[in-house]
Amino acid sequence: MSAVEVVEEAIAAAERLDPVLHFLDELDAAAARAAAGRLQPDGLLAGVPFLIKSRTPPDAPLIARLVAAGAIPIGWSTRARPGAQSLTFGWNGADYTRNPWDLSRSPGGSTAGGAAAVAAGVVPLATGGDSGGSLRIPASFSGVIGFKGTHGRIPRPGGRPLGGLTTAGLIGADLDDVILATSIASGPHRLDPTALPPWPHRDVLEHPPTRNDRDKWSIGAQRTWRVAYRSTLGTCAAEVGVDAVVRERVARVGVELIDVPLELAPTDEAWGVLSDLDNGRGADAAAARRAREVRDFNNTALADLFAEVDALVTPTTLTVAHGYDQHEESIVTGDPCWVFNVTGHPAVSVPVGMSQGLPVGAQVVAPHGADDVALAVARRLLVELPLPPVH
């Protein structure tokens, strides 16, 4: 198919499904058609349509590098409404974003529209950022993949933030697509020269694997991974059904389950302080010191854990997707996620099954810099779900 044909299909799907799912902040069909018409088909993502998370800075290196590789943005996806009590929702200015698995449910957030559009098959990729689970939570609710690399994996237009919570990243329908797009976007940039080196090695980018040769993306394809499992990392427990789905999948895929003690300091206060620093609100010196102590304590505890195991697996969210109309409630579902924004570890969410007719995601976390390990274990756990009812 030509790029024009692919983009026309994506635009048609967006126009057909957005009135039902409300995932678009803005569709830019004219610009997408023009880009497809002048495309030179030699980039690694030549002709691939994608959505940009709304309010992403126009100079974001993630967007520029995807476009330079031939990907074509068709518009901007919804995110959480400013000032909302809970951020696991999407808002287009008039209505809340719906989950294609159940129109009474939210697709998660804050990268809500991107997750809904990917799950519904409108686009294969959507961009976002993850400060407290904003890629992983909607990926879990919507039955797709969300990847937050080690902090600094993808450069950001503001450079290194004071608090260091946010990592730019992607939501996708296919793990290999997410890996390839992350690889293309990685590496230092003039706007963020402190970003991590390009990932993975350039020879992998120059010779990407075919669909029949997927293991080239994954180290230790035949290795038995040592894995620790925790159903929760906070004071709130996972739903019984969610915990059972993830536990059963871990038990079935041939990993070595190891019981290793893990005691983490509570993240709530530290995350809030670091978020204030990231967003220019400032912080009390004593509170900033306590946040640093929590980060250091948890980094040490996780280093001790990873000395015994290759990866930590948790449910991505404590619940399946909640109602789209619960946006003014204080909802606790993403507790397993924001711990790793404070510490900066790589974390990926992949679908591993269903509970109550809705997707369940497993989160895989690996040591700093070991993004490939997190992805390799996630590949073992991944279950390919059918398309949702709305697609």
PyMOL commands that set and color helices and strands:
alter all, ss='L'
color gray80, all
select helices_A, chain A and resi 3-21+29-37+61-68+112-119+136-142+175-185+202-206+211-217+240-252+268-278+285-306+335-343+371-381
alter helices_A, ss='H'
color red, helices_A
select strands_A, chain A and resi 24-27+49-53+72-77+125-130+145-148+167-172+226-229+256-257+311-315+347-355+358-365
alter strands_A, ss='S'
color yellow, strands_A
deselect
rebuild
show_as cartoon
